[in-house]
C-alpha cells in the first residue's frame, strides 16, 4: 500500500437520513456545531455530547466503527465559502502526543459527506497541482492526511460534512486502511 493523501473508506454509510443540527458557530469557511463536549484545549480528549447521544442514538454506535482510542473532536460542518488550501491539524504544540500519533498514522483525518457533490469539488494538492477526488456511491466516508495533506473545496454551498479528529488506534486503523485500499485503490490519491 502506497502513502495515501486521500481515500474512500469501506465503512457502512452514515446511518441517519435527516441528520441536522443547528450550526451555531462560524469559522473561516463553515458554519458548524461541535458534537463533542466542550474542552478548554481543542486537542484534549472528549466524548460525544449528551444532547447528541439522546437525539441521535444511532450515531454513537456508528462512530464506534472508527479506529480510535479517544475522540478529540467531532463537528457538523456546513460549507459557506470556497475552502482555500489548508491542513487540518493547525497547532501541534497544544497536544504534542496527539500530533505525533496523527503524524505517525497518516492518513487519519476521517470525514463523512452528508450532503454535496461527491466529485470534482474536494481536492488535494500534489506536486503543486489540484487533484480532485471522486467519492464512489457505495460509501460516504473518506480519509485524508490530518497533518500532511493540503486540501480545499471549490464552491459547493451548503456542503455538509462530519469532521472527526481522533487519537488513532494503530492496529484497527491499519486494518481499515488495508481493507479500504483493497476495495478503493483506484480512487485513492497517493504521494
SVG drawing of the C-alpha trace seen along z (x, -y; Angstrom):
<svg xmlns="http://www.w3.org/2000/svg" viewBox="-35 -33 41 39">
<polyline fill="none" stroke="black" stroke-width="0.4" points="0.0,0.0 1.4,-3.4 1.5,-6.6 -2.1,-7.9 -3.2,-11.5 -6.9,-10.7 -9.0,-7.6 -12.7,-6.4 -13.2,-4.2 -15.0,-0.9 -17.5,-1.6 -21.3,-1.5 -22.9,-4.7 -23.9,-7.3 -27.0,-5.8 -29.2,-8.9 -31.2,-10.0 -32.2,-13.5 -29.3,-14.3 -29.3,-18.0 -28.3,-20.2 -28.2,-24.0 -24.8,-25.2 -24.2,-27.8 -20.7,-28.9 -18.8,-30.2 -15.1,-29.6 -13.5,-30.7 -15.4,-28.6 -18.0,-26.8 -21.0,-27.2 -20.6,-24.4 -21.8,-22.7 -19.4,-20.8 -20.9,-17.4 -18.5,-16.6 -18.4,-18.0 -16.5,-21.3 -12.9,-21.2 -10.6,-24.0 -7.9,-22.8 -9.3,-22.0 -6.9,-19.0 -8.0,-17.4 -9.9,-14.1 -13.6,-14.5 -16.8,-12.5 -20.0,-12.8 -22.2,-15.3 -25.2,-14.0 -27.6,-16.1 -26.4,-14.4 -26.4,-10.9 -30.1,-11.5 -31.2,-13.0 -29.3,-10.5 -28.7,-7.2 -27.6,-5.5 -24.7,-7.9 -22.9,-6.7 -22.8,-3.1 -21.8,-4.1 -18.9,-6.1 -17.6,-3.0 -16.8,-1.6 -13.9,-4.0 -10.4,-3.1 -9.7,-5.4 -8.6,-5.2 -10.0,-8.6 -12.2,-11.2 -10.8,-14.6 -13.5,-16.4 -16.5,-15.7 -18.0,-18.6 -21.1,-19.0 -19.8,-21.4 -21.9,-23.4 -19.7,-25.0 -20.4,-28.7 -17.4,-29.8 -14.8,-28.4 -12.4,-26.4 -8.9,-27.6 -6.0,-25.1 -5.1,-24.2 -4.0,-21.5 -6.4,-20.4 -4.1,-20.0 -3.1,-23.6 -1.5,-23.8 0.6,-20.7 2.0,-22.3 -1.4,-22.1 -1.1,-18.3 2.3,-17.1 1.4,-13.4 -1.7,-13.7 0.2,-15.3 2.9,-12.6 0.1,-9.9 -1.7,-11.5 1.6,-12.2 2.6,-8.5 -0.7,-7.1 -1.5,-9.3 -3.9,-9.4 -6.1,-9.7 -8.5,-12.6 -11.8,-10.7 -14.7,-12.7 -18.2,-11.9 -20.0,-13.6 -23.6,-14.0 -24.7,-16.4 -22.9,-17.9 -21.0,-17.0 -19.2,-13.7 -16.9,-14.5 -14.7,-17.4 -15.2,-19.7 -12.8,-18.4 -9.2,-18.4 -5.8,-17.7 -2.6,-19.4 0.0,-17.1 3.1,-18.3 1.7,-21.9 -1.4,-20.8 -5.1,-20.4 -6.1,-16.7 -9.9,-16.4 -11.3,-13.4 -14.1,-11.1 -16.1,-9.5 -17.9,-6.3 -21.6,-5.9 -21.1,-2.9 -19.6,-5.0 -19.8,-8.5 -16.7,-8.1 -13.2,-9.1 -9.9,-9.7 -7.2,-12.3 -4.0,-13.4 -4.7,-15.4 -1.2,-16.8 0.4,-16.4 -2.3,-16.8 -3.0,-20.3 -6.6,-20.2 -9.5,-22.5 -13.0,-22.6 -14.4,-24.5 -17.7,-26.3 -20.3,-23.7 -22.7,-25.9 -24.2,-24.0 -21.9,-21.0 -22.4,-19.2 -19.8,-17.0 -18.8,-15.4 -15.3,-16.1 -13.6,-13.6 -10.4,-14.1 -9.2,-11.0 -6.3,-9.6 -5.7,-6.7 -5.7,-3.0 -2.8,-1.7 -4.0,1.9 -7.7,1.1 -6.6,-1.9 -4.1,0.2 -6.7,2.9 -9.3,0.5 -6.9,-1.2 -5.8,2.1 -9.5,3.2 -10.3,-0.1 -7.3,0.0 -8.3,3.4 -11.7,2.0 -10.9,-1.6 -7.3,-1.8 -8.4,-3.1 -10.0,-6.1 -7.1,-6.8 -4.7,-9.7 -1.2,-8.8 2.1,-10.6"/>
</svg>
